[in-house]
Amino acid sequence: MVDSNKWGMVVDIDRCTGCQGCVVACQSENNIPINLEEHFNQRRAIQWIRIERYWEGEYPDVKARFIPIMCQHCGNAPCEPVCPVYATYHNDEGMNVQVYNRCIGTRFCANGCPYHVRFFNFWEPEWPESLKNQLNPDVTVRSR
């Protein structure tokens, strides 16, 4: 029998001030390490909640509206079928989860997410000089 109950989170956007308290609480609850300024500069900061800021009105009556964007745990999530190793899936509670040790970093799920809430913490690979000169380091370059 399929369970019709779904997890959800309600955010009163009329009361949101953009303080990012929900972002810090989410990181603490899910054991995400603290992001330093250098992580943001390198685009390596991991946050599961993104705060979007929208401006309403014209000067001098300008009002900022803050909207937290998080994973919506889509019923037919577009980030799941694109993963070649099935690292992203729906668990029994209907939540979109990921097996981090299975992930090979194709980032297909991040490209498929309509809410842009997938983050990856990868460094740019440093290739030895000998490998930079070859198209495929596993195959020798044949002369023509």
Chimera marker file (.cmm) of the C-alpha trace (Angstrom):
<marker_set name="trace">
<marker id="1" x="0.000" y="0.000" z="0.000" r="1" g="1" b="0" radius="0.5"/>
<marker id="2" x="1.351" y="3.411" z="-0.952" r="1" g="1" b="0" radius="0.5"/>
<marker id="3" x="1.642" y="5.895" z="1.893" r="1" g="1" b="0" radius="0.5"/>
<marker id="4" x="-0.069" y="9.144" z="0.926" r="1" g="1" b="0" radius="0.5"/>
<marker id="5" x="1.656" y="11.185" z="3.653" r="1" g="1" b="0" radius="0.5"/>
<marker id="6" x="4.448" y="13.466" z="2.474" r="1" g="1" b="0" radius="0.5"/>
<marker id="7" x="7.096" y="15.445" z="4.318" r="1" g="1" b="0" radius="0.5"/>
<marker id="8" x="6.953" y="19.186" z="3.899" r="1" g="1" b="0" radius="0.5"/>
<marker id="9" x="8.211" y="22.464" z="5.267" r="1" g="1" b="0" radius="0.5"/>
<marker id="10" x="6.179" y="25.626" z="5.591" r="1" g="1" b="0" radius="0.5"/>
<marker id="11" x="7.923" y="28.992" z="5.438" r="1" g="1" b="0" radius="0.5"/>
<marker id="12" x="6.037" y="32.229" z="6.050" r="1" g="1" b="0" radius="0.5"/>
<marker id="13" x="7.700" y="34.448" z="3.447" r="1" g="1" b="0" radius="0.5"/>
<marker id="14" x="5.911" y="37.509" z="4.820" r="1" g="1" b="0" radius="0.5"/>
<marker id="15" x="7.998" y="37.152" z="7.990" r="1" g="1" b="0" radius="0.5"/>
<marker id="16" x="11.290" y="36.173" z="6.314" r="1" g="1" b="0" radius="0.5"/>
<marker id="17" x="13.952" y="38.871" z="6.795" r="1" g="1" b="0" radius="0.5"/>
<marker id="18" x="16.748" y="37.123" z="4.894" r="1" g="1" b="0" radius="0.5"/>
<marker id="19" x="18.765" y="36.518" z="8.073" r="1" g="1" b="0" radius="0.5"/>
<marker id="20" x="19.829" y="33.052" z="6.819" r="1" g="1" b="0" radius="0.5"/>
<marker id="21" x="18.994" y="31.486" z="10.191" r="1" g="1" b="0" radius="0.5"/>
<marker id="22" x="17.194" y="28.653" z="8.390" r="1" g="1" b="0" radius="0.5"/>
<marker id="23" x="20.314" y="28.028" z="6.283" r="1" g="1" b="0" radius="0.5"/>
<marker id="24" x="22.513" y="27.750" z="9.385" r="1" g="1" b="0" radius="0.5"/>
<marker id="25" x="19.963" y="25.527" z="11.155" r="1" g="1" b="0" radius="0.5"/>
<marker id="26" x="19.756" y="23.248" z="8.105" r="1" g="1" b="0" radius="0.5"/>
<marker id="27" x="23.547" y="22.956" z="7.958" r="1" g="1" b="0" radius="0.5"/>
<marker id="28" x="23.692" y="22.144" z="11.662" r="1" g="1" b="0" radius="0.5"/>
<marker id="29" x="20.889" y="19.583" z="11.510" r="1" g="1" b="0" radius="0.5"/>
<marker id="30" x="22.350" y="17.806" z="8.466" r="1" g="1" b="0" radius="0.5"/>
<marker id="31" x="26.021" y="17.912" z="9.570" r="1" g="1" b="0" radius="0.5"/>
<marker id="32" x="27.123" y="20.179" z="6.721" r="1" g="1" b="0" radius="0.5"/>
<marker id="33" x="30.458" y="21.869" z="7.501" r="1" g="1" b="0" radius="0.5"/>
<marker id="34" x="30.632" y="25.614" z="8.028" r="1" g="1" b="0" radius="0.5"/>
<marker id="35" x="31.350" y="27.547" z="4.832" r="1" g="1" b="0" radius="0.5"/>
<marker id="36" x="34.241" y="29.990" z="4.910" r="1" g="1" b="0" radius="0.5"/>
<marker id="37" x="34.532" y="33.081" z="2.723" r="1" g="1" b="0" radius="0.5"/>
<marker id="38" x="37.059" y="31.322" z="0.484" r="1" g="1" b="0" radius="0.5"/>
<marker id="39" x="34.482" y="28.582" z="-0.217" r="1" g="1" b="0" radius="0.5"/>
<marker id="40" x="32.049" y="31.175" z="-1.562" r="1" g="1" b="0" radius="0.5"/>
<marker id="41" x="34.799" y="32.807" z="-3.636" r="1" g="1" b="0" radius="0.5"/>
<marker id="42" x="35.684" y="29.417" z="-5.143" r="1" g="1" b="0" radius="0.5"/>
<marker id="43" x="31.982" y="28.558" z="-5.641" r="1" g="1" b="0" radius="0.5"/>
<marker id="44" x="32.414" y="25.551" z="-3.319" r="1" g="1" b="0" radius="0.5"/>
<marker id="45" x="29.981" y="26.545" z="-0.559" r="1" g="1" b="0" radius="0.5"/>
<marker id="46" x="27.412" y="23.886" z="0.269" r="1" g="1" b="0" radius="0.5"/>
<marker id="47" x="23.987" y="25.102" z="1.302" r="1" g="1" b="0" radius="0.5"/>
<marker id="48" x="20.772" y="23.161" z="0.972" r="1" g="1" b="0" radius="0.5"/>
<marker id="49" x="18.651" y="26.289" z="1.265" r="1" g="1" b="0" radius="0.5"/>
<marker id="50" x="19.185" y="29.260" z="-1.031" r="1" g="1" b="0" radius="0.5"/>
<marker id="51" x="17.675" y="32.649" z="-0.180" r="1" g="1" b="0" radius="0.5"/>
<marker id="52" x="16.415" y="34.530" z="-3.246" r="1" g="1" b="0" radius="0.5"/>
<marker id="53" x="16.001" y="38.301" z="-2.928" r="1" g="1" b="0" radius="0.5"/>
<marker id="54" x="13.424" y="40.222" z="-4.941" r="1" g="1" b="0" radius="0.5"/>
<marker id="55" x="12.872" y="43.978" z="-4.972" r="1" g="1" b="0" radius="0.5"/>
<marker id="56" x="9.406" y="45.508" z="-5.063" r="1" g="1" b="0" radius="0.5"/>
<marker id="57" x="8.527" y="49.119" z="-5.724" r="1" g="1" b="0" radius="0.5"/>
<marker id="58" x="10.468" y="52.142" z="-6.874" r="1" g="1" b="0" radius="0.5"/>
<marker id="59" x="12.817" y="54.424" z="-4.971" r="1" g="1" b="0" radius="0.5"/>
<marker id="60" x="12.252" y="55.663" z="-2.259" r="1" g="1" b="0" radius="0.5"/>
<marker id="61" x="9.543" y="53.087" z="-1.437" r="1" g="1" b="0" radius="0.5"/>
<marker id="62" x="11.573" y="49.961" z="-2.134" r="1" g="1" b="0" radius="0.5"/>
<marker id="63" x="10.827" y="46.747" z="-0.286" r="1" g="1" b="0" radius="0.5"/>
<marker id="64" x="12.933" y="43.585" z="-0.325" r="1" g="1" b="0" radius="0.5"/>
<marker id="65" x="11.218" y="40.206" z="-0.316" r="1" g="1" b="0" radius="0.5"/>
<marker id="66" x="13.231" y="37.135" z="0.660" r="1" g="1" b="0" radius="0.5"/>
<marker id="67" x="12.172" y="33.685" z="-0.506" r="1" g="1" b="0" radius="0.5"/>
<marker id="68" x="13.964" y="30.550" z="0.727" r="1" g="1" b="0" radius="0.5"/>
<marker id="69" x="14.372" y="27.981" z="-2.045" r="1" g="1" b="0" radius="0.5"/>
<marker id="70" x="14.969" y="24.367" z="-1.021" r="1" g="1" b="0" radius="0.5"/>
<marker id="71" x="14.561" y="20.878" z="-2.437" r="1" g="1" b="0" radius="0.5"/>
<marker id="72" x="10.888" y="20.303" z="-3.182" r="1" g="1" b="0" radius="0.5"/>
<marker id="73" x="11.247" y="16.480" z="-3.094" r="1" g="1" b="0" radius="0.5"/>
<marker id="74" x="9.418" y="16.246" z="-6.410" r="1" g="1" b="0" radius="0.5"/>
<marker id="75" x="7.161" y="13.238" z="-6.886" r="1" g="1" b="0" radius="0.5"/>
<marker id="76" x="8.642" y="12.570" z="-10.316" r="1" g="1" b="0" radius="0.5"/>
<marker id="77" x="11.979" y="14.246" z="-9.680" r="1" g="1" b="0" radius="0.5"/>
<marker id="78" x="13.915" y="15.171" z="-12.839" r="1" g="1" b="0" radius="0.5"/>
<marker id="79" x="17.209" y="14.803" z="-10.956" r="1" g="1" b="0" radius="0.5"/>
<marker id="80" x="16.734" y="11.062" z="-10.330" r="1" g="1" b="0" radius="0.5"/>
<marker id="81" x="16.546" y="9.345" z="-13.745" r="1" g="1" b="0" radius="0.5"/>
<marker id="82" x="19.562" y="11.215" z="-15.152" r="1" g="1" b="0" radius="0.5"/>
<marker id="83" x="22.004" y="9.759" z="-12.609" r="1" g="1" b="0" radius="0.5"/>
<marker id="84" x="23.967" y="6.940" z="-14.308" r="1" g="1" b="0" radius="0.5"/>
<marker id="85" x="24.815" y="5.211" z="-10.993" r="1" g="1" b="0" radius="0.5"/>
<marker id="86" x="21.439" y="5.721" z="-9.252" r="1" g="1" b="0" radius="0.5"/>
<marker id="87" x="22.952" y="7.784" z="-6.442" r="1" g="1" b="0" radius="0.5"/>
<marker id="88" x="19.774" y="9.891" z="-6.207" r="1" g="1" b="0" radius="0.5"/>
<marker id="89" x="16.517" y="8.151" z="-5.383" r="1" g="1" b="0" radius="0.5"/>
<marker id="90" x="13.255" y="8.437" z="-3.428" r="1" g="1" b="0" radius="0.5"/>
<marker id="91" x="13.258" y="6.700" z="-0.059" r="1" g="1" b="0" radius="0.5"/>
<marker id="92" x="10.251" y="5.052" z="1.606" r="1" g="1" b="0" radius="0.5"/>
<marker id="93" x="9.203" y="8.354" z="3.178" r="1" g="1" b="0" radius="0.5"/>
<marker id="94" x="8.985" y="10.059" z="-0.218" r="1" g="1" b="0" radius="0.5"/>
<marker id="95" x="12.106" y="12.164" z="0.252" r="1" g="1" b="0" radius="0.5"/>
<marker id="96" x="14.630" y="12.717" z="-2.504" r="1" g="1" b="0" radius="0.5"/>
<marker id="97" x="17.910" y="11.472" z="-1.033" r="1" g="1" b="0" radius="0.5"/>
<marker id="98" x="21.406" y="10.733" z="-2.281" r="1" g="1" b="0" radius="0.5"/>
<marker id="99" x="23.992" y="8.042" z="-1.599" r="1" g="1" b="0" radius="0.5"/>
<marker id="100" x="27.080" y="10.253" z="-1.478" r="1" g="1" b="0" radius="0.5"/>
<marker id="101" x="29.604" y="7.416" z="-1.697" r="1" g="1" b="0" radius="0.5"/>
<marker id="102" x="27.946" y="6.194" z="-4.896" r="1" g="1" b="0" radius="0.5"/>
<marker id="103" x="28.018" y="9.600" z="-6.611" r="1" g="1" b="0" radius="0.5"/>
<marker id="104" x="30.644" y="9.886" z="-9.350" r="1" g="1" b="0" radius="0.5"/>
<marker id="105" x="30.135" y="13.616" z="-9.863" r="1" g="1" b="0" radius="0.5"/>
<marker id="106" x="28.588" y="13.874" z="-13.316" r="1" g="1" b="0" radius="0.5"/>
<marker id="107" x="26.429" y="16.741" z="-11.997" r="1" g="1" b="0" radius="0.5"/>
<marker id="108" x="23.554" y="15.638" z="-14.228" r="1" g="1" b="0" radius="0.5"/>
<marker id="109" x="21.201" y="15.887" z="-11.244" r="1" g="1" b="0" radius="0.5"/>
<marker id="110" x="22.225" y="19.500" z="-10.618" r="1" g="1" b="0" radius="0.5"/>
<marker id="111" x="21.559" y="20.349" z="-14.252" r="1" g="1" b="0" radius="0.5"/>
<marker id="112" x="18.204" y="18.568" z="-14.129" r="1" g="1" b="0" radius="0.5"/>
<marker id="113" x="16.965" y="20.235" z="-10.941" r="1" g="1" b="0" radius="0.5"/>
<marker id="114" x="14.437" y="22.986" z="-11.762" r="1" g="1" b="0" radius="0.5"/>
<marker id="115" x="15.046" y="24.644" z="-8.365" r="1" g="1" b="0" radius="0.5"/>
<marker id="116" x="18.882" y="24.739" z="-8.626" r="1" g="1" b="0" radius="0.5"/>
<marker id="117" x="19.369" y="23.375" z="-5.109" r="1" g="1" b="0" radius="0.5"/>
<marker id="118" x="21.964" y="20.668" z="-5.839" r="1" g="1" b="0" radius="0.5"/>
<marker id="119" x="25.497" y="21.555" z="-4.776" r="1" g="1" b="0" radius="0.5"/>
<marker id="120" x="28.815" y="19.845" z="-5.415" r="1" g="1" b="0" radius="0.5"/>
<marker id="121" x="31.995" y="20.229" z="-3.443" r="1" g="1" b="0" radius="0.5"/>
<marker id="122" x="34.584" y="19.289" z="-6.045" r="1" g="1" b="0" radius="0.5"/>
<marker id="123" x="37.960" y="20.849" z="-6.686" r="1" g="1" b="0" radius="0.5"/>
<marker id="124" x="39.172" y="21.405" z="-10.207" r="1" g="1" b="0" radius="0.5"/>
<marker id="125" x="41.388" y="18.421" z="-11.032" r="1" g="1" b="0" radius="0.5"/>
<marker id="126" x="45.101" y="19.058" z="-11.420" r="1" g="1" b="0" radius="0.5"/>
<marker id="127" x="46.512" y="17.008" z="-14.259" r="1" g="1" b="0" radius="0.5"/>
<marker id="128" x="50.219" y="16.197" z="-14.523" r="1" g="1" b="0" radius="0.5"/>
<marker id="129" x="51.888" y="17.906" z="-17.478" r="1" g="1" b="0" radius="0.5"/>
<marker id="130" x="52.391" y="14.599" z="-19.307" r="1" g="1" b="0" radius="0.5"/>
<marker id="131" x="48.649" y="13.899" z="-19.247" r="1" g="1" b="0" radius="0.5"/>
<marker id="132" x="47.674" y="17.389" z="-20.406" r="1" g="1" b="0" radius="0.5"/>
<marker id="133" x="49.324" y="16.785" z="-23.771" r="1" g="1" b="0" radius="0.5"/>
<marker id="134" x="47.343" y="13.641" z="-24.517" r="1" g="1" b="0" radius="0.5"/>
<marker id="135" x="43.740" y="13.407" z="-25.587" r="1" g="1" b="0" radius="0.5"/>
<marker id="136" x="43.228" y="10.120" z="-23.756" r="1" g="1" b="0" radius="0.5"/>
<marker id="137" x="45.993" y="9.085" z="-21.337" r="1" g="1" b="0" radius="0.5"/>
<marker id="138" x="44.952" y="5.417" z="-21.573" r="1" g="1" b="0" radius="0.5"/>
<marker id="139" x="45.538" y="5.259" z="-25.339" r="1" g="1" b="0" radius="0.5"/>
<marker id="140" x="48.813" y="6.116" z="-27.035" r="1" g="1" b="0" radius="0.5"/>
<marker id="141" x="48.710" y="8.801" z="-29.718" r="1" g="1" b="0" radius="0.5"/>
<marker id="142" x="49.262" y="7.198" z="-33.134" r="1" g="1" b="0" radius="0.5"/>
<marker id="143" x="51.120" y="8.997" z="-35.859" r="1" g="1" b="0" radius="0.5"/>
<marker id="144" x="49.203" y="9.622" z="-39.084" r="1" g="1" b="0" radius="0.5"/>
<link id1="1" id2="2" r="1" g="1" b="0" radius="0.2"/>
<link id1="2" id2="3" r="1" g="1" b="0" radius="0.2"/>
<link id1="3" id2="4" r="1" g="1" b="0" radius="0.2"/>
<link id1="4" id2="5" r="1" g="1" b="0" radius="0.2"/>
<link id1="5" id2="6" r="1" g="1" b="0" radius="0.2"/>
<link id1="6" id2="7" r="1" g="1" b="0" radius="0.2"/>
<link id1="7" id2="8" r="1" g="1" b="0" radius="0.2"/>
<link id1="8" id2="9" r="1" g="1" b="0" radius="0.2"/>
<link id1="9" id2="10" r="1" g="1" b="0" radius="0.2"/>
<link id1="10" id2="11" r="1" g="1" b="0" radius="0.2"/>
<link id1="11" id2="12" r="1" g="1" b="0" radius="0.2"/>
<link id1="12" id2="13" r="1" g="1" b="0" radius="0.2"/>
<link id1="13" id2="14" r="1" g="1" b="0" radius="0.2"/>
<link id1="14" id2="15" r="1" g="1" b="0" radius="0.2"/>
<link id1="15" id2="16" r="1" g="1" b="0" radius="0.2"/>
<link id1="16" id2="17" r="1" g="1" b="0" radius="0.2"/>
<link id1="17" id2="18" r="1" g="1" b="0" radius="0.2"/>
<link id1="18" id2="19" r="1" g="1" b="0" radius="0.2"/>
<link id1="19" id2="20" r="1" g="1" b="0" radius="0.2"/>
<link id1="20" id2="21" r="1" g="1" b="0" radius="0.2"/>
<link id1="21" id2="22" r="1" g="1" b="0" radius="0.2"/>
<link id1="22" id2="23" r="1" g="1" b="0" radius="0.2"/>
<link id1="23" id2="24" r="1" g="1" b="0" radius="0.2"/>
<link id1="24" id2="25" r="1" g="1" b="0" radius="0.2"/>
<link id1="25" id2="26" r="1" g="1" b="0" radius="0.2"/>
<link id1="26" id2="27" r="1" g="1" b="0" radius="0.2"/>
<link id1="27" id2="28" r="1" g="1" b="0" radius="0.2"/>
<link id1="28" id2="29" r="1" g="1" b="0" radius="0.2"/>
<link id1="29" id2="30" r="1" g="1" b="0" radius="0.2"/>
<link id1="30" id2="31" r="1" g="1" b="0" radius="0.2"/>
<link id1="31" id2="32" r="1" g="1" b="0" radius="0.2"/>
<link id1="32" id2="33" r="1" g="1" b="0" radius="0.2"/>
<link id1="33" id2="34" r="1" g="1" b="0" radius="0.2"/>
<link id1="34" id2="35" r="1" g="1" b="0" radius="0.2"/>
<link id1="35" id2="36" r="1" g="1" b="0" radius="0.2"/>
<link id1="36" id2="37" r="1" g="1" b="0" radius="0.2"/>
<link id1="37" id2="38" r="1" g="1" b="0" radius="0.2"/>
<link id1="38" id2="39" r="1" g="1" b="0" radius="0.2"/>
<link id1="39" id2="40" r="1" g="1" b="0" radius="0.2"/>
<link id1="40" id2="41" r="1" g="1" b="0" radius="0.2"/>
<link id1="41" id2="42" r="1" g="1" b="0" radius="0.2"/>
<link id1="42" id2="43" r="1" g="1" b="0" radius="0.2"/>
<link id1="43" id2="44" r="1" g="1" b="0" radius="0.2"/>
<link id1="44" id2="45" r="1" g="1" b="0" radius="0.2"/>
<link id1="45" id2="46" r="1" g="1" b="0" radius="0.2"/>
<link id1="46" id2="47" r="1" g="1" b="0" radius="0.2"/>
<link id1="47" id2="48" r="1" g="1" b="0" radius="0.2"/>
<link id1="48" id2="49" r="1" g="1" b="0" radius="0.2"/>
<link id1="49" id2="50" r="1" g="1" b="0" radius="0.2"/>
<link id1="50" id2="51" r="1" g="1" b="0" radius="0.2"/>
<link id1="51" id2="52" r="1" g="1" b="0" radius="0.2"/>
<link id1="52" id2="53" r="1" g="1" b="0" radius="0.2"/>
<link id1="53" id2="54" r="1" g="1" b="0" radius="0.2"/>
<link id1="54" id2="55" r="1" g="1" b="0" radius="0.2"/>
<link id1="55" id2="56" r="1" g="1" b="0" radius="0.2"/>
<link id1="56" id2="57" r="1" g="1" b="0" radius="0.2"/>
<link id1="57" id2="58" r="1" g="1" b="0" radius="0.2"/>
<link id1="58" id2="59" r="1" g="1" b="0" radius="0.2"/>
<link id1="59" id2="60" r="1" g="1" b="0" radius="0.2"/>
<link id1="60" id2="61" r="1" g="1" b="0" radius="0.2"/>
<link id1="61" id2="62" r="1" g="1" b="0" radius="0.2"/>
<link id1="62" id2="63" r="1" g="1" b="0" radius="0.2"/>
<link id1="63" id2="64" r="1" g="1" b="0" radius="0.2"/>
<link id1="64" id2="65" r="1" g="1" b="0" radius="0.2"/>
<link id1="65" id2="66" r="1" g="1" b="0" radius="0.2"/>
<link id1="66" id2="67" r="1" g="1" b="0" radius="0.2"/>
<link id1="67" id2="68" r="1" g="1" b="0" radius="0.2"/>
<link id1="68" id2="69" r="1" g="1" b="0" radius="0.2"/>
<link id1="69" id2="70" r="1" g="1" b="0" radius="0.2"/>
<link id1="70" id2="71" r="1" g="1" b="0" radius="0.2"/>
<link id1="71" id2="72" r="1" g="1" b="0" radius="0.2"/>
<link id1="72" id2="73" r="1" g="1" b="0" radius="0.2"/>
<link id1="73" id2="74" r="1" g="1" b="0" radius="0.2"/>
<link id1="74" id2="75" r="1" g="1" b="0" radius="0.2"/>
<link id1="75" id2="76" r="1" g="1" b="0" radius="0.2"/>
<link id1="76" id2="77" r="1" g="1" b="0" radius="0.2"/>
<link id1="77" id2="78" r="1" g="1" b="0" radius="0.2"/>
<link id1="78" id2="79" r="1" g="1" b="0" radius="0.2"/>
<link id1="79" id2="80" r="1" g="1" b="0" radius="0.2"/>
<link id1="80" id2="81" r="1" g="1" b="0" radius="0.2"/>
<link id1="81" id2="82" r="1" g="1" b="0" radius="0.2"/>
<link id1="82" id2="83" r="1" g="1" b="0" radius="0.2"/>
<link id1="83" id2="84" r="1" g="1" b="0" radius="0.2"/>
<link id1="84" id2="85" r="1" g="1" b="0" radius="0.2"/>
<link id1="85" id2="86" r="1" g="1" b="0" radius="0.2"/>
<link id1="86" id2="87" r="1" g="1" b="0" radius="0.2"/>
<link id1="87" id2="88" r="1" g="1" b="0" radius="0.2"/>
<link id1="88" id2="89" r="1" g="1" b="0" radius="0.2"/>
<link id1="89" id2="90" r="1" g="1" b="0" radius="0.2"/>
<link id1="90" id2="91" r="1" g="1" b="0" radius="0.2"/>
<link id1="91" id2="92" r="1" g="1" b="0" radius="0.2"/>
<link id1="92" id2="93" r="1" g="1" b="0" radius="0.2"/>
<link id1="93" id2="94" r="1" g="1" b="0" radius="0.2"/>
<link id1="94" id2="95" r="1" g="1" b="0" radius="0.2"/>
<link id1="95" id2="96" r="1" g="1" b="0" radius="0.2"/>
<link id1="96" id2="97" r="1" g="1" b="0" radius="0.2"/>
<link id1="97" id2="98" r="1" g="1" b="0" radius="0.2"/>
<link id1="98" id2="99" r="1" g="1" b="0" radius="0.2"/>
<link id1="99" id2="100" r="1" g="1" b="0" radius="0.2"/>
<link id1="100" id2="101" r="1" g="1" b="0" radius="0.2"/>
<link id1="101" id2="102" r="1" g="1" b="0" radius="0.2"/>
<link id1="102" id2="103" r="1" g="1" b="0" radius="0.2"/>
<link id1="103" id2="104" r="1" g="1" b="0" radius="0.2"/>
<link id1="104" id2="105" r="1" g="1" b="0" radius="0.2"/>
<link id1="105" id2="106" r="1" g="1" b="0" radius="0.2"/>
<link id1="106" id2="107" r="1" g="1" b="0" radius="0.2"/>
<link id1="107" id2="108" r="1" g="1" b="0" radius="0.2"/>
<link id1="108" id2="109" r="1" g="1" b="0" radius="0.2"/>
<link id1="109" id2="110" r="1" g="1" b="0" radius="0.2"/>
<link id1="110" id2="111" r="1" g="1" b="0" radius="0.2"/>
<link id1="111" id2="112" r="1" g="1" b="0" radius="0.2"/>
<link id1="112" id2="113" r="1" g="1" b="0" radius="0.2"/>
<link id1="113" id2="114" r="1" g="1" b="0" radius="0.2"/>
<link id1="114" id2="115" r="1" g="1" b="0" radius="0.2"/>
<link id1="115" id2="116" r="1" g="1" b="0" radius="0.2"/>
<link id1="116" id2="117" r="1" g="1" b="0" radius="0.2"/>
<link id1="117" id2="118" r="1" g="1" b="0" radius="0.2"/>
<link id1="118" id2="119" r="1" g="1" b="0" radius="0.2"/>
<link id1="119" id2="120" r="1" g="1" b="0" radius="0.2"/>
<link id1="120" id2="121" r="1" g="1" b="0" radius="0.2"/>
<link id1="121" id2="122" r="1" g="1" b="0" radius="0.2"/>
<link id1="122" id2="123" r="1" g="1" b="0" radius="0.2"/>
<link id1="123" id2="124" r="1" g="1" b="0" radius="0.2"/>
<link id1="124" id2="125" r="1" g="1" b="0" radius="0.2"/>
<link id1="125" id2="126" r="1" g="1" b="0" radius="0.2"/>
<link id1="126" id2="127" r="1" g="1" b="0" radius="0.2"/>
<link id1="127" id2="128" r="1" g="1" b="0" radius="0.2"/>
<link id1="128" id2="129" r="1" g="1" b="0" radius="0.2"/>
<link id1="129" id2="130" r="1" g="1" b="0" radius="0.2"/>
<link id1="130" id2="131" r="1" g="1" b="0" radius="0.2"/>
<link id1="131" id2="132" r="1" g="1" b="0" radius="0.2"/>
<link id1="132" id2="133" r="1" g="1" b="0" radius="0.2"/>
<link id1="133" id2="134" r="1" g="1" b="0" radius="0.2"/>
<link id1="134" id2="135" r="1" g="1" b="0" radius="0.2"/>
<link id1="135" id2="136" r="1" g="1" b="0" radius="0.2"/>
<link id1="136" id2="137" r="1" g="1" b="0" radius="0.2"/>
<link id1="137" id2="138" r="1" g="1" b="0" radius="0.2"/>
<link id1="138" id2="139" r="1" g="1" b="0" radius="0.2"/>
<link id1="139" id2="140" r="1" g="1" b="0" radius="0.2"/>
<link id1="140" id2="141" r="1" g="1" b="0" radius="0.2"/>
<link id1="141" id2="142" r="1" g="1" b="0" radius="0.2"/>
<link id1="142" id2="143" r="1" g="1" b="0" radius="0.2"/>
<link id1="143" id2="144" r="1" g="1" b="0" radius="0.2"/>
</marker_set>
